[in-house]
Amino acid sequence: MTLTDDLVAEIRFLSLFNLASHQEGLKVHHTADAAMIGAARRLHEKGLIDQVDGGYLTDLGIEAAEHAQRLLTVLTSRADGLALA
């Protein structure tokens, strides 16, 4: 699978959610970056967020955001002692 600009924007959008509080949502204003506006729309169409302009994560969205944020944590963590051959 190829990471398209749209998928990267969706992952970026999911990474913005505070998973410690499911009572916190996001609002994408009409003046926001076009990539974020599009990401919100697509995530809503996929059933991951409850509003076309952000809102709250659905149950599926929570799971996706957890995976996205874990992946970003792993990829940005320092890999002490690991050497790539």
BAROVO-627961 format. One record per atom (N, C-alpha, C): residue number from 1; atom name; y, z, x. Coordinates in nm, 3 decimals. Layout:
num NUM&atomo CA&v Y&w Z&u X .
...
//
This chain:
num 1&atomo N&v -0.117&w 0.000&u 0.084 .
num 1&atomo CA&v 0.000&w 0.000&u 0.000 .
num 1&atomo C&v 0.124&w 0.000&u 0.089 .
num 2&atomo N&v 0.217&w -0.083&u 0.054 .
num 2&atomo CA&v 0.343&w -0.094&u 0.128 .
num 2&atomo C&v 0.448&w -0.005&u 0.064 .
num 3&atomo N&v 0.523&w 0.064&u 0.147 .
num 3&atomo CA&v 0.633&w 0.146&u 0.098 .
num 3&atomo C&v 0.755&w 0.056&u 0.078 .
num 4&atomo N&v 0.786&w 0.029&u -0.047 .
num 4&atomo CA&v 0.904&w -0.051&u -0.078 .
num 4&atomo C&v 1.027&w 0.038&u -0.081 .
num 5&atomo N&v 1.143&w -0.022&u -0.082 .
num 5&atomo CA&v 1.267&w 0.055&u -0.093 .
num 5&atomo C&v 1.268&w 0.137&u -0.222 .
num 6&atomo N&v 1.215&w 0.081&u -0.331 .
num 6&atomo CA&v 1.210&w 0.153&u -0.459 .
num 6&atomo C&v 1.122&w 0.277&u -0.449 .
num 7&atomo N&v 1.005&w 0.264&u -0.386 .
num 7&atomo CA&v 0.917&w 0.380&u -0.372 .
num 7&atomo C&v 0.979&w 0.487&u -0.283 .
num 8&atomo N&v 1.044&w 0.446&u -0.177 .
num 8&atomo CA&v 1.111&w 0.542&u -0.089 .
num 8&atomo C&v 1.219&w 0.616&u -0.167 .
num 9&atomo N&v 1.295&w 0.546&u -0.249 .
num 9&atomo CA&v 1.399&w 0.610&u -0.330 .
num 9&atomo C&v 1.338&w 0.708&u -0.429 .
num 10&atomo N&v 1.225&w 0.673&u -0.488 .
num 10&atomo CA&v 1.159&w 0.763&u -0.582 .
num 10&atomo C&v 1.108&w 0.889&u -0.512 .
num 11&atomo N&v 1.050&w 0.873&u -0.394 .
num 11&atomo CA&v 1.005&w 0.989&u -0.316 .
num 11&atomo C&v 1.125&w 1.075&u -0.279 .
num 12&atomo N&v 1.232&w 1.009&u -0.238 .
num 12&atomo CA&v 1.355&w 1.083&u -0.203 .
num 12&atomo C&v 1.406&w 1.162&u -0.324 .
num 13&atomo N&v 1.404&w 1.099&u -0.441 .
num 13&atomo CA&v 1.450&w 1.166&u -0.563 .
num 13&atomo C&v 1.362&w 1.287&u -0.593 .
num 14&atomo N&v 1.230&w 1.270&u -0.585 .
num 14&atomo CA&v 1.138&w 1.381&u -0.611 .
num 14&atomo C&v 1.158&w 1.495&u -0.512 .
num 15&atomo N&v 1.199&w 1.462&u -0.391 .
num 15&atomo CA&v 1.217&w 1.566&u -0.288 .
num 15&atomo C&v 1.339&w 1.653&u -0.316 .
num 16&atomo N&v 1.426&w 1.609&u -0.406 .
num 16&atomo CA&v 1.547&w 1.685&u -0.438 .
num 16&atomo C&v 1.523&w 1.801&u -0.534 .
num 17&atomo N&v 1.411&w 1.799&u -0.604 .
num 17&atomo CA&v 1.385&w 1.905&u -0.702 .
num 17&atomo C&v 1.349&w 2.035&u -0.634 .
num 18&atomo N&v 1.400&w 2.145&u -0.690 .
num 18&atomo CA&v 1.367&w 2.279&u -0.644 .
num 18&atomo C&v 1.239&w 2.321&u -0.715 .
num 19&atomo N&v 1.129&w 2.321&u -0.644 .
num 19&atomo CA&v 1.000&w 2.353&u -0.706 .
num 19&atomo C&v 0.981&w 2.503&u -0.728 .
num 20&atomo N&v 1.069&w 2.583&u -0.672 .
num 20&atomo CA&v 1.061&w 2.727&u -0.694 .
num 20&atomo C&v 1.108&w 2.765&u -0.835 .
num 21&atomo N&v 1.181&w 2.676&u -0.899 .
num 21&atomo CA&v 1.231&w 2.703&u -1.034 .
num 21&atomo C&v 1.220&w 2.577&u -1.119 .
num 22&atomo N&v 1.130&w 2.582&u -1.215 .
num 22&atomo CA&v 1.114&w 2.467&u -1.303 .
num 22&atomo C&v 1.223&w 2.462&u -1.409 .
num 23&atomo N&v 1.314&w 2.559&u -1.405 .
num 23&atomo CA&v 1.428&w 2.561&u -1.496 .
num 23&atomo C&v 1.548&w 2.488&u -1.438 .
num 24&atomo N&v 1.534&w 2.436&u -1.317 .
num 24&atomo CA&v 1.640&w 2.360&u -1.252 .
num 24&atomo C&v 1.608&w 2.212&u -1.260 .
num 25&atomo N&v 1.700&w 2.137&u -1.316 .
num 25&atomo CA&v 1.682&w 1.993&u -1.323 .
num 25&atomo C&v 1.783&w 1.922&u -1.236 .
num 26&atomo N&v 1.785&w 1.791&u -1.246 .
num 26&atomo CA&v 1.881&w 1.709&u -1.173 .
num 26&atomo C&v 1.952&w 1.618&u -1.272 .
num 27&atomo N&v 2.076&w 1.589&u -1.244 .
num 27&atomo CA&v 2.156&w 1.497&u -1.325 .
num 27&atomo C&v 2.208&w 1.388&u -1.233 .
num 28&atomo N&v 2.178&w 1.263&u -1.267 .
num 28&atomo CA&v 2.226&w 1.149&u -1.190 .
num 28&atomo C&v 2.345&w 1.092&u -1.265 .
num 29&atomo N&v 2.461&w 1.101&u -1.205 .
num 29&atomo CA&v 2.582&w 1.050&u -1.268 .
num 29&atomo C&v 2.593&w 0.899&u -1.250 .
num 30&atomo N&v 2.669&w 0.835&u -1.336 .
num 30&atomo CA&v 2.683&w 0.689&u -1.331 .
num 30&atomo C&v 2.750&w 0.641&u -1.202 .
num 31&atomo N&v 2.814&w 0.732&u -1.130 .
num 31&atomo CA&v 2.879&w 0.696&u -1.003 .
num 31&atomo C&v 2.787&w 0.719&u -0.883 .
num 32&atomo N&v 2.664&w 0.762&u -0.909 .
num 32&atomo CA&v 2.570&w 0.790&u -0.800 .
num 32&atomo C&v 2.526&w 0.659&u -0.733 .
num 33&atomo N&v 2.462&w 0.675&u -0.620 .
num 33&atomo CA&v 2.406&w 0.562&u -0.547 .
num 33&atomo C&v 2.313&w 0.484&u -0.638 .
num 34&atomo N&v 2.323&w 0.353&u -0.635 .
num 34&atomo CA&v 2.242&w 0.266&u -0.722 .
num 34&atomo C&v 2.092&w 0.290&u -0.703 .
num 35&atomo N&v 2.051&w 0.320&u -0.581 .
num 35&atomo CA&v 1.910&w 0.345&u -0.554 .
num 35&atomo C&v 1.861&w 0.469&u -0.628 .
num 36&atomo N&v 1.945&w 0.573&u -0.635 .
num 36&atomo CA&v 1.908&w 0.696&u -0.705 .
num 36&atomo C&v 1.909&w 0.677&u -0.856 .
num 37&atomo N&v 2.002&w 0.598&u -0.906 .
num 37&atomo CA&v 2.005&w 0.567&u -1.049 .
num 37&atomo C&v 1.877&w 0.493&u -1.088 .
num 38&atomo N&v 1.841&w 0.395&u -1.008 .
num 38&atomo CA&v 1.719&w 0.319&u -1.034 .
num 38&atomo C&v 1.594&w 0.404&u -1.020 .
num 39&atomo N&v 1.592&w 0.492&u -0.921 .
num 39&atomo CA&v 1.476&w 0.579&u -0.900 .
num 39&atomo C&v 1.457&w 0.670&u -1.021 .
num 40&atomo N&v 1.566&w 0.727&u -1.072 .
num 40&atomo CA&v 1.556&w 0.813&u -1.190 .
num 40&atomo C&v 1.502&w 0.736&u -1.309 .
num 41&atomo N&v 1.551&w 0.617&u -1.329 .
num 41&atomo CA&v 1.505&w 0.535&u -1.442 .
num 41&atomo C&v 1.355&w 0.506&u -1.430 .
num 42&atomo N&v 1.311&w 0.467&u -1.311 .
num 42&atomo CA&v 1.170&w 0.435&u -1.291 .
num 42&atomo C&v 1.081&w 0.558&u -1.305 .
num 43&atomo N&v 1.127&w 0.671&u -1.252 .
num 43&atomo CA&v 1.048&w 0.795&u -1.264 .
num 43&atomo C&v 1.037&w 0.837&u -1.410 .
num 44&atomo N&v 1.142&w 0.814&u -1.487 .
num 44&atomo CA&v 1.135&w 0.843&u -1.630 .
num 44&atomo C&v 1.035&w 0.750&u -1.698 .
num 45&atomo N&v 1.039&w 0.623&u -1.665 .
num 45&atomo CA&v 0.945&w 0.526&u -1.722 .
num 45&atomo C&v 0.800&w 0.561&u -1.688 .
num 46&atomo N&v 0.780&w 0.621&u -1.571 .
num 46&atomo CA&v 0.645&w 0.659&u -1.527 .
num 46&atomo C&v 0.603&w 0.796&u -1.582 .
num 47&atomo N&v 0.694&w 0.862&u -1.654 .
num 47&atomo CA&v 0.662&w 0.990&u -1.715 .
num 47&atomo C&v 0.671&w 1.109&u -1.621 .
num 48&atomo N&v 0.746&w 1.095&u -1.511 .
num 48&atomo CA&v 0.757&w 1.204&u -1.414 .
num 48&atomo C&v 0.878&w 1.294&u -1.439 .
num 49&atomo N&v 0.981&w 1.241&u -1.505 .
num 49&atomo CA&v 1.097&w 1.321&u -1.543 .
num 49&atomo C&v 1.125&w 1.295&u -1.691 .
num 50&atomo N&v 1.191&w 1.392&u -1.755 .
num 50&atomo CA&v 1.205&w 1.384&u -1.901 .
num 50&atomo C&v 1.329&w 1.311&u -1.951 .
num 51&atomo N&v 1.419&w 1.274&u -1.863 .
num 51&atomo CA&v 1.539&w 1.202&u -1.904 .
num 51&atomo C&v 1.561&w 1.083&u -1.810 .
num 52&atomo N&v 1.618&w 0.978&u -1.863 .
num 52&atomo CA&v 1.641&w 0.857&u -1.783 .
num 52&atomo C&v 1.740&w 0.881&u -1.670 .
num 53&atomo N&v 1.826&w 0.981&u -1.685 .
num 53&atomo CA&v 1.925&w 1.012&u -1.581 .
num 53&atomo C&v 1.893&w 1.142&u -1.507 .
num 54&atomo N&v 1.766&w 1.177&u -1.503 .
num 54&atomo CA&v 1.724&w 1.296&u -1.430 .
num 54&atomo C&v 1.652&w 1.393&u -1.520 .
num 55&atomo N&v 1.716&w 1.506&u -1.546 .
num 55&atomo CA&v 1.653&w 1.606&u -1.631 .
num 55&atomo C&v 1.555&w 1.692&u -1.553 .
num 56&atomo N&v 1.445&w 1.722&u -1.619 .
num 56&atomo CA&v 1.344&w 1.811&u -1.564 .
num 56&atomo C&v 1.217&w 1.734&u -1.532 .
num 57&atomo N&v 1.141&w 1.789&u -1.439 .
num 57&atomo CA&v 1.011&w 1.731&u -1.408 .
num 57&atomo C&v 0.913&w 1.758&u -1.522 .
num 58&atomo N&v 0.831&w 1.660&u -1.552 .
num 58&atomo CA&v 0.719&w 1.680&u -1.644 .
num 58&atomo C&v 0.607&w 1.745&u -1.564 .
num 59&atomo N&v 0.496&w 1.778&u -1.630 .
num 59&atomo CA&v 0.382&w 1.835&u -1.557 .
num 59&atomo C&v 0.335&w 1.739&u -1.448 .
num 60&atomo N&v 0.326&w 1.612&u -1.481 .
num 60&atomo CA&v 0.288&w 1.512&u -1.380 .
num 60&atomo C&v 0.393&w 1.503&u -1.271 .
num 61&atomo N&v 0.519&w 1.513&u -1.308 .
num 61&atomo CA&v 0.628&w 1.509&u -1.212 .
num 61&atomo C&v 0.624&w 1.626&u -1.115 .
num 62&atomo N&v 0.589&w 1.744&u -1.167 .
num 62&atomo CA&v 0.577&w 1.862&u -1.080 .
num 62&atomo C&v 0.471&w 1.838&u -0.974 .
num 63&atomo N&v 0.357&w 1.784&u -1.018 .
num 63&atomo CA&v 0.249&w 1.757&u -0.925 .
num 63&atomo C&v 0.291&w 1.653&u -0.821 .
num 64&atomo N&v 0.357&w 1.547&u -0.866 .
num 64&atomo CA&v 0.402&w 1.442&u -0.773 .
num 64&atomo C&v 0.506&w 1.497&u -0.676 .
num 65&atomo N&v 0.600&w 1.577&u -0.725 .
num 65&atomo CA&v 0.703&w 1.634&u -0.638 .
num 65&atomo C&v 0.642&w 1.729&u -0.535 .
num 66&atomo N&v 0.542&w 1.806&u -0.577 .
num 66&atomo CA&v 0.474&w 1.896&u -0.483 .
num 66&atomo C&v 0.410&w 1.815&u -0.370 .
num 67&atomo N&v 0.341&w 1.708&u -0.406 .
num 67&atomo CA&v 0.277&w 1.624&u -0.304 .
num 67&atomo C&v 0.381&w 1.559&u -0.213 .
num 68&atomo N&v 0.486&w 1.506&u -0.273 .
num 68&atomo CA&v 0.590&w 1.440&u -0.194 .
num 68&atomo C&v 0.655&w 1.538&u -0.097 .
num 69&atomo N&v 0.687&w 1.657&u -0.146 .
num 69&atomo CA&v 0.753&w 1.754&u -0.060 .
num 69&atomo C&v 0.660&w 1.807&u 0.048 .
num 70&atomo N&v 0.533&w 1.822&u 0.017 .
num 70&atomo CA&v 0.437&w 1.864&u 0.120 .
num 70&atomo C&v 0.423&w 1.757&u 0.227 .
num 71&atomo N&v 0.414&w 1.632&u 0.185 .
num 71&atomo CA&v 0.404&w 1.523&u 0.281 .
num 71&atomo C&v 0.526&w 1.519&u 0.372 .
num 72&atomo N&v 0.643&w 1.532&u 0.314 .
num 72&atomo CA&v 0.765&w 1.532&u 0.396 .
num 72&atomo C&v 0.768&w 1.650&u 0.492 .
num 73&atomo N&v 0.717&w 1.764&u 0.449 .
num 73&atomo CA&v 0.710&w 1.881&u 0.537 .
num 73&atomo C&v 0.617&w 1.854&u 0.655 .
num 74&atomo N&v 0.502&w 1.797&u 0.626 .
num 74&atomo CA&v 0.406&w 1.765&u 0.732 .
num 74&atomo C&v 0.464&w 1.663&u 0.828 .
num 75&atomo N&v 0.525&w 1.559&u 0.775 .
num 75&atomo CA&v 0.577&w 1.452&u 0.861 .
num 75&atomo C&v 0.698&w 1.494&u 0.943 .
num 76&atomo N&v 0.771&w 1.593&u 0.897 .
num 76&atomo CA&v 0.890&w 1.637&u 0.971 .
num 76&atomo C&v 0.865&w 1.762&u 1.056 .
num 77&atomo N&v 0.744&w 1.817&u 1.045 .
num 77&atomo CA&v 0.709&w 1.934&u 1.126 .
num 77&atomo C&v 0.678&w 1.891&u 1.268 .
num 78&atomo N&v 0.701&w 1.979&u 1.358 .
num 78&atomo CA&v 0.672&w 1.951&u 1.497 .
num 78&atomo C&v 0.522&w 1.965&u 1.521 .
num 79&atomo N&v 0.465&w 1.869&u 1.583 .
num 79&atomo CA&v 0.319&w 1.870&u 1.608 .
num 79&atomo C&v 0.292&w 1.915&u 1.749 .
num 80&atomo N&v 0.310&w 2.044&u 1.775 .
num 80&atomo CA&v 0.284&w 2.099&u 1.909 .
num 80&atomo C&v 0.137&w 2.082&u 1.945 .
num 81&atomo N&v 0.115&w 2.037&u 2.064 .
num 81&atomo CA&v -0.019&w 2.028&u 2.116 .
num 81&atomo C&v -0.097&w 1.907&u 2.071 .
num 82&atomo N&v -0.039&w 1.824&u 1.987 .
num 82&atomo CA&v -0.109&w 1.704&u 1.943 .
num 82&atomo C&v -0.060&w 1.585&u 2.022 .
num 83&atomo N&v -0.151&w 1.513&u 2.076 .
num 83&atomo CA&v -0.116&w 1.393&u 2.151 .
num 83&atomo C&v -0.177&w 1.273&u 2.082 .
num 84&atomo N&v -0.101&w 1.169&u 2.073 .
num 84&atomo CA&v -0.151&w 1.046&u 2.016 .
num 84&atomo C&v -0.205&w 0.959&u 2.128 .
num 85&atomo N&v -0.325&w 0.909&u 2.109 .
num 85&atomo CA&v -0.386&w 0.825&u 2.213 .
num 85&atomo C&v -0.367&w 0.680&u 2.180 .
//
